[in-house]
Amino acid sequence: MPATTDHPFGYESTRQRRHPECWVCAPDRAGLKIPFTVMDNGAVEGVFPCALEFTGYPGILHGGVTSSLLDGAMTNCLMARGTPGLTARLEVRFLNPVLIGKPATVRAWLEKSRGSLSILGAELSQDGEVLATASGRFMDYPEEPTV
């Protein structure tokens, strides 16, 4: 299903209604505050400044932040389709260190969807070099979660 802004809830309203306090993408909460853009092909893309407060080893972005960026991008890709999902499985491959003080671009796309399961891919790059990749399986997020 292609990404759409004419879905009854659209990307922004779906994100605000179903995911308002996300540590990765909520603009008004403490966290990473990544603004994602829906691309023409249905993928999403966002830029993260890799600020000093997200350091792991000196000069390198913390691996948990890298993983969160990749997971958050895949979640936002699903919301761009009006179908929020919960991470069922996340596999991250770290290819090279992500450097502090240089913006990183994170992208995610839908690979396939079958029933209530969606499989997505994502990558994080700096200066055009892919530094980390991820694949994720997501299960549909219920309209009214039982918490």
Buried (B, 14 or more C-beta within 10 A) or exposed (E): EEBBEEBEBBBEBBBBEBBEEBEBBBEEEEBBBBEBEBBEEBBBBBEBBBEEEBBBEEEBBBBEBBBBBBBBBBBBBBBBBBBBBEBEEBEBEBEEBBBBEEEBBBBBBBEEBEEEBBBBBBBBBBEEEBBBBBBBBBBBBEEEEEE
